[in-house]
């Protein structure tokens, strides 16, 4: 049995800064988007975040921006659609919620929520397109250690 309660992290506003989706004319027309295998396909992801000014010591309000792109460059594996989407959201983390790194918690969970919204938007846009609905794969957002970054 599962209990569902209000999360201490709430998305207050979600905005799409850029939504670009177009048919890839180089894609094999015999493979529809629902059948497409993402293995080996380069997916560009960029995540940025900021804390509301004046809350640097004990932040509760955050902005998280996520960019997801499949650019279908000539030297790369090709997907049915070229995708370039950027969305951002304002989040509030309850002040009473204790976490050693509040910013990291919001970056990981907030960007995951935004990626879900991006996936849904791409699916909706492509659902009536020539190759059919393009459902981006689930992406796992996890912190990178300083050793991994090097």
Long-range contacts (C-beta under 8 A, 24 or more apart in sequence): 8-93, 8-94, 8-96, 8-97, 9-91, 9-92, 9-93, 9-94, 9-97, 9-105, 9-106, 9-109, 9-110, 10-91, 10-92, 10-93, 10-94, 11-89, 11-90, 11-91, 11-110, 11-113, 12-89, 12-90, 12-91, 12-92, 13-89, 13-90, 14-87, 14-88, 14-89, 14-114, 14-117, 15-87, 15-88, 15-89, 16-85, 16-86, 16-87, 16-121, 17-65, 17-86, 17-87, 17-88, 18-84, 18-85, 18-86, 19-85, 19-121, 19-125, 20-82, 20-83, 20-84, 20-85, 21-81, 21-82, 21-83, 21-84, 21-85, 21-122, 21-125, 21-126, 21-134, 22-81, 22-82, 23-80, 23-81, 23-82, 23-129, 23-130, 23-131, 24-72, 24-78, 24-79, 24-80, 24-81, 24-82, 26-72, 26-78, 27-78, 27-79, 27-80, 27-81, 27-131, 29-131, 31-80, 31-131, 32-80, 32-131, 32-132, 33-80, 33-81, 33-126, 33-129, 33-131, 33-132, 33-133, 33-134, 33-135, 34-132, 34-133, 34-135, 36-79, 36-80, 36-134, 38-79, 38-136, 38-137, 40-77, 41-70, 41-76, 41-77, 41-79, 42-70, 42-71, 42-73, 42-76, 42-77, 43-68, 43-69, 43-70, 43-136, 43-137, 43-139, 44-68, 44-69, 44-70, 44-71, 45-69, 45-139, 47-107, 47-111, 47-141, 49-103, 49-106, 49-107, 49-110, 49-111, 51-103, 58-95, 58-102, 59-93, 59-102, 59-103, 59-106, 60-92, 60-93, 60-94, 60-95, 60-102, 61-90, 61-91, 61-92, 61-93, 62-90, 62-91, 62-92, 62-93, 62-103, 62-106, 62-107, 62-110, 63-88, 63-89, 63-90, 63-91, 64-88, 64-89, 64-91, 64-106, 64-107, 64-110, 64-111, 64-114, 66-111, 66-114, 66-115, 66-118, 68-115, 68-118, 68-136, 68-139, 79-134, 80-131, 80-134, 81-122, 81-126, 81-129, 81-131, 81-134, 83-122, 83-134, 83-136, 85-118, 85-121, 85-122, 87-114, 87-117, 87-118, 88-114, 89-113, 89-114, 89-117, 104-143, 107-141, 107-143, 108-141, 108-142, 108-143, 111-141, 112-139, 112-141, 115-139, 115-141
